[in-house]
């Protein structure tokens, strides 16, 4: 199952649930995203031809990150670009999420292992703006959760 979190016609996040299945290759991101997220499923003996990636100059204006939930359970809270809380979703073992816009925060609900992939180089404090949010009694989930 695929879930797109959209705010004002902008994709803020794409969640690939652990139960997603498809044949062949499927990409979930528009071509203009600076981080591409896809899924591959091939039968035994399928060959992906050897290749390398060409030097291509790309301009990255916004860091995207992909999280792989190896174990545990996490609540992700989505915010707009003005730090206004929008809604939350639960990520479980095996889920993958691409964060592409807006703000986000996490509450670890069970001991959790995550792997994060994002563009570099990392520029320390210049890389993000941290903000506080008091979500007590404000948590809301999309209609499917």
C-alpha positions in Angstrom: 0.0 0.0 0.0 1.2 3.5 -0.9 0.2 6.6 1.0 0.9 10.1 -0.3 0.6 12.9 2.3 -0.3 16.0 0.3 -0.7 19.6 1.6 -1.7 22.5 -0.8 -1.0 20.2 -3.8 2.5 19.6 -2.7 3.8 16.1 -1.8 5.1 16.2 1.8 5.7 12.5 2.2 5.3 9.2 0.5 4.9 6.1 2.7 5.4 2.6 1.3 3.9 0.2 3.7 5.6 -3.1 4.4 2.8 -5.0 2.7 3.3 -3.3 -0.7 3.8 -5.7 -3.6 4.1 -5.1 -7.3 5.9 -6.7 -10.3 8.8 -5.1 -12.1 9.9 -1.6 -11.4 7.7 1.2 -9.9 8.8 4.7 -9.0 6.7 6.7 -6.6 8.3 10.1 -7.0 7.9 12.7 -9.8 10.9 13.1 -12.1 11.7 16.5 -10.6 12.3 15.3 -7.1 15.9 15.5 -6.0 15.5 12.2 -4.2 14.0 9.3 -6.2 12.2 6.5 -4.5 11.3 3.3 -6.3 10.5 -0.4 -5.8 11.8 -3.4 -7.7 10.6 -7.0 -7.8 12.2 -9.4 -10.2 12.0 -13.2 -10.6 15.1 -15.4 -10.1 17.6 -15.2 -12.9 16.5 -11.7 -13.9 19.5 -9.6 -14.9 20.0 -6.0 -14.3 22.7 -5.0 -16.8 25.9 -3.6 -15.3 26.0 0.1 -15.4 27.4 3.2 -13.8 25.9 6.6 -13.3 27.1 9.6 -15.4 28.3 12.8 -13.9 25.3 15.1 -14.0 25.2 18.4 -12.3 22.1 18.7 -10.1 20.9 21.6 -8.0 19.4 20.4 -4.6 17.4 23.2 -2.9 15.7 21.2 -0.2 17.0 18.1 1.6 14.8 15.0 1.2 15.2 12.1 3.5 14.2 8.4 3.3 13.7 6.4 6.5 13.6 2.6 6.6 11.9 1.3 9.7 13.9 -1.8 10.6 12.1 -2.5 13.8 9.7 -0.8 16.2 6.9 1.7 15.9 7.1 5.5 15.3 4.5 8.3 15.1 5.4 10.9 12.6 3.9 14.3 12.9 3.6 16.5 9.8 3.8 20.3 9.8 3.4 22.9 7.0 6.2 25.3 6.1 4.8 27.7 8.8 5.3 25.1 11.6 1.6 24.5 11.8 0.7 20.9 12.8 -1.3 19.1 10.1 -1.7 15.4 11.1 0.2 12.3 12.1 0.8 8.7 10.9 2.2 5.6 12.4 5.2 3.8 10.8 5.9 0.2 11.6 8.6 -2.3 11.0 9.2 -2.6 7.2 7.6 0.7 6.3 9.6 3.2 4.2 8.9 7.0 4.1 10.3 9.7 1.8 10.0 13.2 3.4 10.1 15.8 0.7 8.5 18.9 2.0 7.1 20.7 5.1 8.2 19.9 8.6 8.1 16.7 10.6 8.8 15.4 14.1 8.7 11.9 15.6 7.6 10.2 18.7 9.2 6.7 19.2 6.3 4.5 20.4 8.4 1.3 20.8 12.2 0.6 20.7 13.0 1.4 17.1 15.8 1.0 14.6 15.7 3.3 11.5 18.0 3.8 8.6 18.1 7.3 7.1 19.2 8.2 3.6 19.5 11.9 2.5 21.5 14.1 0.2 24.8 15.5 1.4 27.0 17.0 2.2 25.6 17.7 5.7 26.1 21.3 6.7 25.4 21.1 10.5 23.1 23.7 12.0 22.5 25.3 8.6 20.8 22.1 7.5 17.6 22.5 9.5 15.4 24.7 11.5 14.2 23.2 14.8 11.0 24.3 16.4 8.8 23.3 19.4 5.3 22.0 19.2 3.0 21.1 22.0 0.8 18.4 20.5 -1.1 17.3 23.6 -4.8 16.7 22.6 -4.0 17.8 19.0 -2.9 14.5 17.5 -5.1 13.5 14.5 -4.6 10.7 12.0 -5.7 10.4 8.4 -9.0 8.6 7.8 -7.2 5.3 6.9 -5.5 4.8 10.2 
